[in-house]
Structure formats: structure tokens, C-alpha cells
């Protein structure tokens, strides 16, 4: 059977950036263009190549992309990242608790908490779900801890909570990979978004690609030619005036798809820092309301997105499997706050 796992449509994929170089400017550093700063520190690197990397968004100052004329200041952290690893990333087993919803000889279903990175990469080489899985499976016969994906069939973002599917052997990985490739799995997300969503249900369509002005963001391209085709279905579950609880179903699975599509229609995910949802986007400007929103941000200190359901056909038995994860406490607390809002 052909291995489709490399072609899987990965929804809410974590940013695939890998750190290649890291420098901290001295306390006595005089203002200096970052391209000049780096050319003196990276062996065999030309200034043209460094400028090209900056233009592609791969030169970061204190975690944010900068152009080649950025002036390095004392104590600046300057990193060079790429969309491929400098070398193969070793998955080191780590004793990290996993919330396993279901397990048999072929698959594992995990309920991932918010804040847990799925795969080692730029800025997160340890402490990830795959490090935890490598520990959990290290003594299981036939499970290859040297496989960079360790049976990972799909991913969700670091600060997105919810259900993840793991294949425990190559045959299961291939079988499940075909299901994701053909989009026959059942996956729904719960999302709290800014604003009162006008229609009770709808479909968002728009090509998604990396934002040329900020490589850490994705965006919808209006020309219909750039990016990759993407479609998201949504349904309103409950309205709270300034925010709306909705259910999202993916027709495709692009990086940050739900986050980008919802921002595109004017309903950014609540507290989604990367896409501006950590600002007060709806409501009044009274001190009381501002304090209310700040308290909400503290209750749910991440984007309010949860992978709530997962359905697939078991790779060996052919049985239809379906799992549902309750809303995590931070999102439940957030919703209760808005239910009781009397401002």
C-alpha cells in the first residue's frame, strides 16, 4: 500500500521553523545593521545571503522577523531560523504525563492540554508531546522511537487543546494517513470568537499561505492564485453579544486555517495573540469593561480553540471510532464569564 503520510493535510499545524543560529548582543553593543552583525559571526555566510534570509522572514530579533537594516541593540537576541532542520531532530524520551482517551494495539487517542507543543522544532526542542510519547512507548515492541513523527498522523497548535490521533505501527499510519488525505475523518472544533457572528452557519473559502510581511503568520490571499485552497464550515452554538461560541468543521486542513479564516471574516479568535485577538476588538471602552476583558484573558491565557471531536475508521478492524473531548476548564470559565456579563 502506498504511504500517504507525507501528504496528509495537517490542520492547525505548528510553525515548522528550526533555529540554525543564535547570538546575544553584548551589553556594550553599538547600533549595527543586523546583516553586518551576522556576517561577522556566521562562517561562510555572505551579506547577500543574509539579506535574502531577512527578506524571507528568517532573521529574528527577540523572536520577531526583522529586515536586514534592523539595528542590533545591546542584549538583543538574534536568531536565524529556516523551514527545515539544520540536522535531524532527535526525539528524546521525557517522562511527561499524557491524557490517553483510548489505546489498543494500533492507535492511541490523546486529549492534549493547551500549552503543550506537539513536535520538537524552533524554540521547543524538548517538553513536547512527542517527547512524552517516546517515553511512554520506549519499551513497546515495534514502535520506532527513531521515527521523527513517532506515529503522529496530524497536529494541532501549541495553544489549541483537544484530540490527537497516534498510529502505533507503520500499517496503521499508512491507513490513517489515507483517511486524512481523502478527508474522510470527522473533526470539529469549538471556538470563541470576537463579535456577534451574523449568520447562524456558513462556509469560509479562501486560499491560505504564509504572510510575506510576517513569516510567523498565515493569511488569506484575495487573488485566488497565491496560497493553497482552503474551506471551513462554521455553525453558531451560542451568542454573548461581544463574542460568539461557534463550531468549526474543516473541509481542508491548512496551517492555522481556523484562526486565519475567522480573522478574515472579522471574527478573530478570542485571545489569539498571533492574529490580534488579545486586544479588545468588540465592546465599550469603559474602565469596568476593560478590566472584565483583562480578567477573561487571565482565565483563558491562549486562543480559545478546542479540537472537540475526532472520528475515523479503525485501521485494522474497520470499525467506525468516534471520540469527544469536553471543553477544558479555561474555556468553560471564559464562557461563564460572558454569560454573566452585565456591563
PyMOL commands that set and color helices and strands:
alter all, ss='L'
color gray80, all
select helices_A, chain A and resi 5-7+34-39+47-55+129-136+170-181+257-264+273-275+287-299+329-339
alter helices_A, ss='H'
color red, helices_A
select strands_A, chain A and resi 18-24+32-33+59-61+64-65+71-72+77-82+100-103+107-112+161-167+186-194+201-205+207-211+214-221+231-239+243-250+305-313+320-324
alter strands_A, ss='S'
color yellow, strands_A
deselect
rebuild
show_as cartoon
